[in-house]
Amino acid sequence: MSDPDNTVQHVFEENNLAPDRQWAYRPGFNTELLLVHFTETWRRLVDEGNVVAVAFIDFKKAFDSVNH
């Protein structure tokens, strides 16, 4: 199994394979900051008079049901 640090280095640092909007596995980015970013974006849009609709899908149960 490969070292996660090697994977991060390969994807983000050496080869620039992930888009700038990738939040996972990047230094200074995490899911909490992503939620803050989304919340602020939605708040700004609502303040401008727009309607915001959001759907969250939890895929965890789907992966839990796969027979390993």
C-alpha positions in Angstrom: 0.0 0.0 0.0 1.4 3.4 -0.9 2.2 6.1 1.7 -0.6 8.8 1.8 2.1 11.5 1.9 3.6 10.1 -1.3 0.2 10.2 -3.0 -0.4 13.8 -1.9 3.0 14.8 -3.1 2.5 13.0 -6.5 -1.0 14.4 -7.1 -0.7 18.0 -5.7 2.9 19.0 -5.7 4.7 17.2 -8.5 2.1 16.8 -11.2 -0.7 19.2 -10.4 -3.4 16.5 -11.1 -6.1 17.9 -8.9 -8.2 21.0 -9.6 -7.9 24.1 -7.5 -11.3 23.4 -6.0 -10.2 20.1 -4.5 -10.5 20.5 -0.8 -9.5 17.1 0.5 -5.8 16.2 1.2 -4.6 19.8 0.6 -2.7 21.7 3.3 -4.9 24.4 4.7 -8.1 22.9 3.3 -10.5 20.7 5.1 -14.2 19.8 5.2 -15.0 22.3 7.9 -13.5 25.2 5.8 -15.5 23.9 2.8 -18.7 24.1 4.8 -17.9 27.6 5.9 -17.1 28.5 2.2 -20.4 27.0 1.0 -22.4 28.7 3.8 -20.9 32.1 3.1 -21.5 31.7 -0.6 -25.2 30.7 -0.1 -25.7 33.5 2.4 -24.3 36.1 -0.1 -26.6 34.7 -2.8 -29.7 34.8 -0.6 -28.8 38.4 0.5 -28.7 39.3 -3.2 -32.3 37.9 -3.6 -31.4 34.6 -5.1 -33.0 31.3 -4.2 -30.5 28.6 -3.0 -31.4 24.9 -3.0 -29.0 22.3 -1.7 -29.1 18.5 -1.7 -26.7 16.5 0.4 -26.2 12.8 -0.4 -24.6 10.4 2.1 -22.9 7.6 0.2 -21.5 6.0 3.3 -24.2 3.4 3.5 -23.7 2.5 -0.1 -20.1 1.7 0.5 -20.8 0.0 3.8 -23.0 -2.5 1.8 -20.2 -3.6 -0.5 -19.0 -7.1 0.4 -15.3 -6.9 0.8 
